[in-house]
Amino acid sequence: MKNLKFVLRYLKKHWLAYSAGILTLFIVDFANIYIPKFTGFITDGLTDQTFGMPEVLHYLLLILLVSATIALGRFFWRFFLFGTARKIEKEMRDDLFGHLETLSVNFFHTHKIGDLMTRFTSDLNAIRMAIGMAVISLFDAVVMSAMVLFQMVFYVDLKLTLLVLIPMAVIALGEIYYGKLIKPRYLARQEALSDLTDYVQESFSGVRVIKAFVRERSQVRAFLRSNGNTMQKSLRVILLQTIFMPLLDVVIGFGSLITLVYGGYLTLTGGISLGRFVAFNQYINMLIWPMMACGEAINLFSQGAASAARVRETLETEPEIRDLAEGTAEALMSGGDLLSGASAFPSFRPLTSISVRGLTFTYPGQAFPALQNISLEIPAGTTLAVIGRTGSGKSTLASLLLHMYQIPEGMLFFDRRDINDIPLKALRGSIAYVPQENFLFSDTLANNIAFGADQGDQAAIEEAAKTACIHDNILSFPEKYETVVGERGVTLSGGQKQRSSIARALMKNAPILILDDSLSAVDTDTERQLLQNLRRNRAGKTTIIIAHRISTIQHADKILVLENGQSAEYGNHEELLALGGIYRDMFEKQQLEAAIGEMGGMNA
């Protein structure tokens, strides 16, 4: 029932076109029943010798007119019904994509990309077939059957019609049973297809790792297993169809046999005329399509219902992170458009200062906190550096500042306002973020750099690239800023991807910039120049730099040292060195590594 309501929500928007299609289909079915009748008239007229050429031509002309009406009607019902089904599929895909964009990061951690892609393609296609072809088949079957049976009873013979209905009743019962069997098999096939799609997507994304570890054969074997499982699930669906359809033909053939035997007997004994017997045979043939259409409709409805359940489940998934109550949000936004970025919140001045008070956070499903009791102040216009060993919670802190996960109230504040009371678009519109995994779209470098900006002319793009020390590299490419990078920026080096991502963040010109280990693939000379550019470009703005190298963060106003998710040390570079703790130990080790590296270079 929920799936039905879900689909009806879309059908209601197009009720006029759908009604026009159904009405046209009704006219076509109504016209169809007259062709056997006219054929019967001609047969009886010629048999009884009561028809001459004018009467025959009269009925032949009527048959041509009815046929033309049917042809024109079929065009229009296909246009209205199939066209509407395509529009609904498009609207569902729009809604599905739009809704996925609102869901929290954790949703994508717990749902496979392949499964989501299957819902976008195969499942939506199944729903379209259910509301298009299945509805047409079922309506056509019911209306056509009713009209044909009426003619068979009142124009031909009641007893003959009742005998023919016996195998038809068997078909109806079989189709109900068939519908119950096909739905779980189809759902299992869709899940297997989701697993296969996800495996292929992961394999293509990780192709460089696969080749580096020479794992092509094992990947192919795993693919063959997954593909074989999908085939087996598909064969279970096909097997049911291949069993049902021939049985349907047998029952239909049995009905035709009854018609020939008993109908022939009535014709020979004068119970019905030859013309009516000919018309009855045509009516029987006209019933074959509705009976088969019912089976196909049940098949498509079952598949559509299973797919609708999967799509509805995704659309009804609530975001873990929600904006504040609508009324309060409207007061804060002063009528701004939620989808147009930070500039849409005129009552919000750009966020600048950050206050962290006893921040404790545990990832969903984890037993131990990733961050515990973190407290610090980041005044507007200052630079905070965060350093620590791998897994100490640095990237987690960055994710929480962007409100990627739900945060308890009273722990994180921007300009003395609790993060939970700030609309997400206003918060994230005030922050430029360079993630640890530098993702670039398969697009031109110019479009990648301008991605986060409302407006970006070529001069601004080049200025951001110069600040990020990537401008000269881009000019060395044949297409320069119009160079199209591969998927995820695969055609660029690690350092080029990092600097392109930094340029993209700088184009946003946000009051807060977060760099999450964004200089790890950059050489020390380039790093030094880039940091100097950032200090000049970010003067008076808040910057948070997460890094492993002390050379990256030693000039920050304050440095937070994380250890096992806790604040181990806090101060500036000189203060932390004087403590003689974790920070000093890291500094000395990195100094020693640098010295050894220089000695190795000299010996080479």
N, C-alpha and C positions, 0 to 999 in steps of 0.2 A: 504493500500500500504506500509506503514511504517513497519507493522508487517511482510509483505511478504519479504521486503528487509532484515529485521532483521534475518529471518530464512534462506534466501538464502546465507547470509554471511557464515553460517556454512555448508550449502550444497555444496558450491563451493570447500571447502577443500576436499570433498570426492566424487567429480564428477566422478572419474574413477570407483569406486566401485558401485556408484549409477547407472552409465551408464551400467555396466556389469549386474546389477540386472534387469534393465529395458529391456535390450536386451534378457536376459534369459527368462523373463516373456513373451516377444513378441514371442519367439520360442515356448514356451509352448502353448500360445493361438493359434498360427499357426498350431501346431500339433493337437490341440483339434478338429479343424473343419473337420479333415479327418476321424475321427471315425464314425460319422453319415453317411458320404459319402460311406465308405467301407461297413457299415451295409446295406445301400440302394442297393449297388451293389450285395451283397449276396442275399438280399430279391428278387430283380428282377431276378437274375440268377436262383434262385431256383423256382420262380413263372413261369418263361418262360421255365424252364427246359433246360437252356443253360449252366448251371454250373454243373460240376461234383465234386467229392470229391477233386481232385487236386486244382481246382479254389477256392473252399471254404476254403481249408487249406491255400492257398496262401494269401487270404484276412484276414484270422484269424491270420496268422503270422504277416501280416502288422499291424493289430490292436494291437498285443502284442508288437511289436517294437515301435509303436507310444506311447502306454501306458508306456513303460519303459522310453522313451524319456521324457514324461510328468513328470513322477515321479522324474527322475534325475534333470530335469529342475526346478521343484518346490523346491527341496532341495537347489539348487544354488541361485534361486532368493530370497528365504527366508534368506539364509545365507548372501547374499550381502545387501539386503534392510533392513531387520530387524536388522542385525548386525550394519549397518551404522547408523540406527536410534538410537540404543543404544549408539554408540560412540558419536553422536551429543548430546544426552541427557547428557552424562557424561561431555562433553566439556562445555555445557551451565551451568551445575551445578558448574564446576570448575570456570568459569568466574563469575558466580553470587556470589559465596563465596568470590572469590578474590576481586571483586568490593565492596562488603559489607565491607570488611576489610579496604578499603580505605576511606569509608564514615565517616563523622564527627559524634561526639557523639550526636549532636542534632538530627540527622536522626533517631537514635534508641530511642530517647525520643518521637518522633512523629509517629513512626511506631510500631505496635504491633508485638511481637515475633511470635505469632501464625500465623499472616498473612504472615510473611516472611517464616515461616516453610512450609506453604501451597504452596507458590511459589516454594520452593525447591523440593517439593514432587509431589503433585497433579497436579500443573500447568505444570511442566516439563514432567510429564507422559502424559498429554494431548497433549503437543507439539510433543512428541515422537510418539504417536499414529497417529497424523496428518501427519507427514512426513514419517511414515512407512506404517501403515495399510491403511490410507486414500489415499495416493498417489498410492499404489498398487491397491486398490479397484477402484479408478477412472480410472487409466490407463488400468487396466484389463477390466473394463466395456466398455470403449470407443473402445479399440482395438478389444476385443472379439465381441462386438456388430457390428462393421464395417465388420469384417470377416464373421460373421454368416449371416448378412443381405445380403452380397454379394453372398453367397452360396444360400440363400433362393430365391433371385431374379433370378440368372442366372442358378442355378441347378434345382430349383423346379418350382416356378411360381410367376410372378410379381404381379398379382391382389391379390392373396392370401397373399402375403407379405405386400402389402399396407393396406389390411384390418386389419392385425395383428398389424400394426404400429399405428393404431388409439389409442388403449388403452395404447400403449407404450408412445405416446406423452402426454397423460393424466398423466402418471406416472412422466415424466420429469418435467412438469409444477408443479405437486404436490411437487416434491422434492425441487424445487427452493423456493417455498413458505415455506416449512418445514424448510429449512436452515435459512430463515429470522426469523422464530419464535423461533428456538431452541437457538440461540446465546445469547440473553438477559437473557433467563431463566437459561442457564448454568452459565453465569457470576454471576447472583444473588446467585446461589448455591455455587460457589467458595467463594464468600464473606461471606456467612453464615458459610461455613466450616472454613474459616479463623478465624471468631469470636469464633467458638466452640473450635478450636485448641488453641487459645490464652487463653480462659477461663480455659481449662483443664491444660495448662502449668502453669498459675498463681496459680490455686488451689493446684497443686502438690508442687510448690515452697513454697507456704505459708501454708502448711499443719499443721505446728506446731502452727501457729496463729489461724487457724480454730479450732483446737482441744482445744487450751487454752481458747477460747471464746465460746466453745460448739456451733459452728455454722454449724455443719455437715448437719443438716436438711435443713437449708436455702441454703447452697451451692448445695445440691442435687437438691432442687427445681429450683434454678437458672440454674443448668446444664440441667435439664429436659426441661426447657423453650428454652434454646439455642439449645439443641439437637433436640427438636421438630421443631424449626424453620428451622434447617438444613434439617430435614426430609421433611418438607413441600416444601421447595425449590427443593429438589431432586425429590419429587413426581410430581412437575410441569414439570420437564424434562421428567420423566418416562411416565407421562400421555400423553405427545405429542408423545412419541415413541410408546406407546401402541395403540394410535389412528391411527397413520400413517401406521404402519406395517400391521395390518389387512386389511386396505383399499388397501394397495399395493397388498396383496394376492387376494382381490376381483377383482382388475383390471387385474391381471395376469391370474386369473381363467377365466375372460371374454375373454381374448386373446386365451386361450386354447380352449374355447368353439367355437370361430370363426374357429379355425383350424379344430376341429372335424367336424363341420357342413359343412363349405364350402370346406374344404380339402377332407372330405369324399365324398361330391358330385362330386368334380373333379375326384376323383379316380374311382368312380362308372361309370362316364360318359366317362372315358378314357382321361380326360384332363391331368392327371399326372399318373404315374405308382405307384403301391403299394410301391415299394422300395423308391421312392421319397417322398411319403406321410409319410412313416416311418422315413426317414431322416429329413423331415420337422418338425415332432413332436419332434425329438431329438434336432433339432436346436431351437425350441421354448423353450424347457426345458433349453437349454444352455443360452437363453436370460434372463431367470428368475434371474440367479445369477447377471449378470451385472446390471439389473434394481434395485435389492435389494442392490447391492454393491454401486450404486450411492447414494441411500438414506443414507447408512451407512457412505459413504465418506463425504457427506455433513454434517452429524451429527458430525463426527470427525473433519472435517475442521473448523466447527463453534466453537466447543469446543477448538480446538487448537488455533484458531485466538484470542479467548477471553483470553486464558492463555498466549499466546505470547504477547498480549498487556500488561498484568500485569508484566511479566518477563522483557519485553523491558523497561517498565517504571522504574523499579528498576535499570537496567543496565545503563540507560541514566541519572540517577540522578547524578548530579555533586557534588563532595565533596565541602562543604562550605569552607573548609580550603585547600588551594592548595599550593604546593611548588612554589618557585620563577620561573621565566621564564626559559625554558629549557636551553637556551644558557648560562645564568648566572650560573645556577645550575651546568652545566658541568664544567664551569671554577672553581667553588668552590670545586666540588667533585674530580676534576682531574681524571675523568674516573672511579670513584668508582661505585660499584653495589648498586643501591638504596635499594635492598632488603636484604642486608647483614649486616645491623647495622651500628653503629657509626664508627666502624673500617674501613668502606668502604670509608671514606672521608679523604684521606691522607692530603689534604690541610687544614683540620680543626683540629686544636689542640683541645683537650677536653674543652668544655665550663666550665668556673669556676665562673666568677663574673656576678652579675645581677644588672641591673639598672632599676628602675621603675620611670617613669616621668609623673605625672598627669594622671595615669591610670583610665579610666572611662569605665565601661562595663555594658550593659543592655542585659539580656537574650532575645533571639528571642521571640516575642509575649508579652513581659512584658512592662509595662508602666514606671516603675521606675528603675533606675540603681541599680545593685547589689553591684557595687563598684564605688566610685566617688572620683576623684582627689587624687589618692594614689601616693605618691612619697617616694622613699627610695633607699638606696644603700646597696648592699650585696657584700662586697669585697670577693675575692677568699679566701677560707680557714676559713671563719667565720661561726658562727652559728646564725641564725635569728629565733626567736620564734614569733609566731603569736597567739594571744589570743583574746577572745571576746565572747560576749553572742551568743547563738544560733541564726543563721540567720544574723550574722553581716558581712558575706562575706568571711570567712576564706577558706572554700573549693573552693569557686569561684576563689580566688587568686591562689590556687594550680592548678586548671584546666587551668587557663590562662598561668601559667608558663609552662605548658605542651603543650600549643597551641591547646587545645581541642576546643576552639571557636575562631572565627575570631576576631582579635584585630586591631584597627586602627593603622596606622603607627606612629612612633615617641613616643610610650608610654612604650614599654618594650624592653630592650636591654640585650643581653648576650655578654660579652666581647666587649662592645661598638658597637655591630652589631644588627640592628633591627631584632626582632624575625621573621618578615615577610620575611626577606632575608636569613633565615637559613633553609636549607632542614629539613623536619620534622624528617627524620631518624637520622640526625646528632644531632638535638636538643634533641629528646627523647632518643637517644643513650647515651647522656651525663647526663641523669637524671634517678635516681632510685626512684620509687614512691611507697609508701604504702598507698592505698586509705582508706577512712573512712569505706567503706564496704569491708571487707577482703574476697576477692573471692579466693577460692582454687578449683583447678580442681579435678575431680573424678579420681585421679591417686595416685601413691605412694607419700609419703612425700618427698622422695629423688628427684623425678622428679618435684614436686611442688617447692621445694627450688631452684633447678637448672634451673628453667624455663627461667629466664631472662639472663642466662649466655651463651656465645658462647660455652664454654667448662666448665664442672664441674665434677672433680673427687670426689671420696667419701671423701677424706681428706678435700677438700675445702668446701664441703657441710656440713660436721660436724663442721668445724671451724665457718662457718656462723651461724649454729644452736647454737653453744656455745655462740657466741657473742649476739645472740638474746635470750639467756636463755631458749631455748626450747630443748636443747640436752638431758638433763636428762629425760624430759617427753617422748621424743621419744624412749629412751632406755627402758622405762618401758612398752612399747607396745610389744605384742607378736612378731610381725614381724619387730619391730624397724623401720628403715628407709624405709623398703619395705611395711610398713602399707599403705593400700589403704584407703584414706579418702572418705567419702560419697560425694554426689553431693554438690557442694559449701562448702565443708568441714564440713558438718552437723554433722559428728561423733566426731568432736573436740569441746572443750569448746571455749567460746569467746576469752579468753586469749590465748589459744593455737593457735587459728587461727591468732590472731594478731601477735604473735611472729613468727609463721611460715611465715607470709607475710613479716615481717621485715627481717627474714633470707633470703628470696628470693631476697629482695632488696639489701641486703649486698653482696650476691653472684655476683651481677652485677658489684660491685666495681666501681660505677660511680663517677665522680667528684662532682656531685650534688645529694644530697639525700633529698627527701621531705617526711616527716611523717605527714599524715593528721589524727590527733586525733587517733593515732595508739597505744596508751598505756592506753586507757580508761578502758579496761577490765582486766588490769594487777594490781595485788596488789602492795602496796607501796614498800615493800621490793624488790620484783622482778623488779619493775620500777627503783628503785635506782641502783640496780646492772646492769640493762640493759643500763641505761644512762651512767654509768661509762664505760661500755664496748664500747659504741658508741663514747664517747669522745676519748678513746684510739684508736679505729679502724678508726675514721674519722679525726684524727689529720691532719691538713693541707688541708682538703677538706671542701667544702661548704655544710652546712646542714640547712634545714628549718624544724622546728618542729611546727606543729599546734596542740594546746591542749586546754583543758578547765581547767586543774589543774595547778596551778602555780608551784607546786612542780616539775612538768615535765620540766618547761622551765626557772626556775629562774637562772640557770647557763649559759644561752645563752649570747652571746656577745651583742646582741641587741634584744629588744622585741617591737613588733608592737601591739598596742591595737586597735582593730577595733570596731566601734560602728555605727550601721546602714549603713554599707558599706563605712564609712569614717575613716580616720586615726585620732583617738582620742588622742593617746599618743604614744611616741616613745622614747626609751632609754634603759639603762640596768636596772637590778632589783632594785638596790639602788636608781637610779635616779627616777624611776617611783614611788617607795614608797615615796620618798621625795616630789613628786608633790602633793600627797594627793588626787588624783582623782579616776578615775574608777579602775585602777589597784590596788591601795591601798585598795579600798573598797572590791574588789574581794578577795584580799589576806587575809584581816581580817575575812571575812565571811568564807573562807575556813579553816582558822586557828581555828575559833570557831567550825565549823562542826567537824574538826579533834579532837578537845579537847572533845567535847560532845561524839563523838564515842569512845574515849579512856575511858571516865568515864563510859559509858554504858558497855564496855567490862569488866572493873574492877568490876562493880556491879554484872555482870552475874557470 
